[in-house]
Amino acid sequence: MSKKCEITGKKVIVGNNVSHSRIHTKRTFSPNLQTKKFYIPEEDMWITLKVSAKGMRIINKKGIIAALNDAAAQGHLMF
C-alpha cells in the first residue's frame, strides 16, 4: 500500500538529514497517515480510508461526501 493520503494527496517527500558537521544524507518525510473507517449515512455503509491528520480535519469541516467528491475531482481518490 502506498503512503499517500486519499483525501489530500499528501505523499512521501525526500529531503536531507543534516548532521552537526553539515554532512547531507538522504531521508524521507512521511505524511501522518491513519487508517480510519468513516460512515456514509446516505448509502448506509462504512468505508476505510488512509487519511492524514489534515484529511481528517477536511472531512470534519466539509463532511465525508463532499470530501470524497473533491478528492475524486482532483484525482486523489478513485471510486
Buried (B, 14 or more C-beta within 10 A) or exposed (E): EEEBBBBBBBBEEEEEEEEEEEEEEEEEEEBEBEEEEBEEEEEEEEBEBBBBEBBBEBBEEBEBEEBBBBBEEEEBBEE
